[in-house]
Amino acid sequence: MKAVVKQIESCSFIGKADSNHWVSIDTKKEVSGSDAAAHPMELVLLALGSCTGCDVISILQKKKVPLQDFEIHIDAERAEEHPRVFTKIHLEYVFVGTGLNSTHLERAIELSQQKYCPVSAMLRPSVPIITSYRIVEKQQQKQQ
């Protein structure tokens, strides 16, 4: 895999990798950025969430689990001193649907975290990743 990051101005960049899609990257104004795009550490969290989220959705689709909605809430703590690395990451998977089987949900999360998600695998040796999940029961709307 290859990537390129190009400076736009000061600490504002655009970058793309093999998928050939440009992503805007920026930093706070206090550190020479424009604060006009996601910051690098935010992108790490978004990469983690989207990687594990895709795994979980794929696994649940194979099990024919009928989700109505799905999202992951990510809460991360960072060190006070530089390089201000993440010291703890909590992923809360939120499943919305009717009569969802918690065994399937737990197994999908476990498989993602322990086997499939390369972003989790890369981060886990240096930062604890804690997972939890919540089920939001939602009644299916009747068609008229």
C-alpha positions in Angstrom: 0.0 0.0 0.0 1.3 3.5 -0.8 0.0 6.9 0.1 0.9 10.5 -0.5 0.2 13.6 1.7 0.5 17.0 0.0 0.8 20.3 1.9 -1.9 22.8 1.0 -0.9 25.6 3.3 1.1 25.5 6.6 -0.3 22.4 8.4 -3.3 21.8 6.1 -2.8 18.8 3.9 -4.6 16.5 1.5 -3.8 12.9 1.2 -4.7 9.8 -0.8 -3.7 6.2 -0.9 -4.4 3.2 -3.2 -8.1 3.9 -3.3 -7.3 7.2 -5.0 -9.7 9.2 -2.9 -8.5 12.5 -1.5 -8.9 13.2 2.2 -8.5 16.6 3.8 -6.4 16.7 7.0 -5.8 19.7 9.2 -4.8 20.8 12.7 -5.8 23.4 15.2 -5.0 27.0 14.5 -2.8 27.1 17.6 -0.4 24.7 15.9 -0.3 26.3 12.4 -3.4 24.7 11.0 -6.7 26.2 9.6 -8.9 23.9 11.7 -10.8 23.2 8.4 -10.7 19.4 8.4 -10.3 16.3 10.6 -7.1 16.2 12.7 -4.7 13.3 12.3 -5.6 11.6 15.7 -9.3 12.0 14.8 -8.6 10.1 11.6 -7.0 7.3 13.6 -10.3 6.9 15.6 -12.4 7.1 12.5 -10.2 4.5 10.8 -10.7 2.2 13.9 -14.4 2.7 14.0 -15.0 2.2 10.3 -12.7 -0.9 10.2 -14.4 -2.7 13.0 -17.8 -1.5 12.0 -17.4 -3.0 8.5 -16.3 -6.3 10.0 -19.3 -6.4 12.4 -21.8 -5.5 9.7 -20.4 -8.1 7.3 -20.5 -10.8 10.0 -24.1 -9.9 11.0 -25.2 -9.8 7.4 -23.9 -13.4 6.9 -25.9 -14.4 10.0 -28.9 -12.6 8.5 -29.3 -10.4 11.6 -31.8 -7.6 10.6 -30.3 -4.4 11.8 -32.3 -1.2 11.3 -29.4 1.1 12.2 -25.9 0.8 13.6 -23.2 3.2 14.9 -20.1 3.1 17.0 -19.5 5.7 19.7 -15.8 6.1 20.3 -14.3 7.7 23.4 -10.6 8.1 23.6 -8.2 9.4 26.3 -4.8 10.9 25.5 -1.6 11.4 27.4 -1.1 14.9 28.8 2.5 15.0 27.6 3.8 14.8 24.1 3.6 12.8 21.9 0.0 12.8 23.4 -0.7 9.2 22.3 -4.0 7.5 23.1 -4.0 5.9 26.5 -7.4 4.2 26.3 -10.0 3.8 23.7 -13.6 2.7 24.3 -15.8 1.5 21.5 -19.5 1.3 22.2 -21.4 -0.5 19.4 -25.0 0.6 19.2 -27.3 -1.8 17.4 -30.9 -0.8 16.5 -33.5 -3.4 15.7 -36.2 -5.7 16.9 -35.5 -8.9 18.8 -31.7 -8.8 18.2 -29.8 -11.8 19.5 -27.0 -10.6 21.9 -25.0 -13.8 21.2 -24.7 -12.9 17.5 -23.7 -9.3 18.3 -21.1 -10.3 20.9 -19.6 -12.8 18.6 -19.4 -10.3 15.7 -17.6 -7.8 18.0 -15.2 -10.5 19.3 -14.3 -11.7 15.8 -13.7 -8.1 14.6 -11.5 -7.3 17.5 -9.6 -10.6 17.8 -9.3 -11.7 14.2 -10.3 -9.3 11.4 -9.8 -5.6 12.1 -6.2 -4.7 11.2 -6.5 -1.2 12.7 -7.5 -2.8 16.1 -4.6 -5.2 15.8 -2.2 -2.4 15.2 -3.4 -0.2 18.0 -4.0 -2.9 20.7 -0.3 -3.5 21.6 0.1 0.2 22.5 -3.3 1.2 23.8 -6.1 -0.7 25.6 -9.3 -1.0 23.5 -12.4 -1.6 25.5 -15.6 -2.6 23.9 -19.2 -2.6 25.0 -22.5 -2.7 23.2 -26.0 -1.5 23.5 -29.2 -2.7 21.9 -31.9 -0.1 21.1 -35.2 -1.9 20.5 -37.1 -0.4 17.6 -40.5 -1.5 16.5 -40.8 -2.1 12.8 -43.2 0.4 11.2 -46.3 -1.1 9.8 -46.9 -0.3 6.1 -50.3 1.2 5.3 
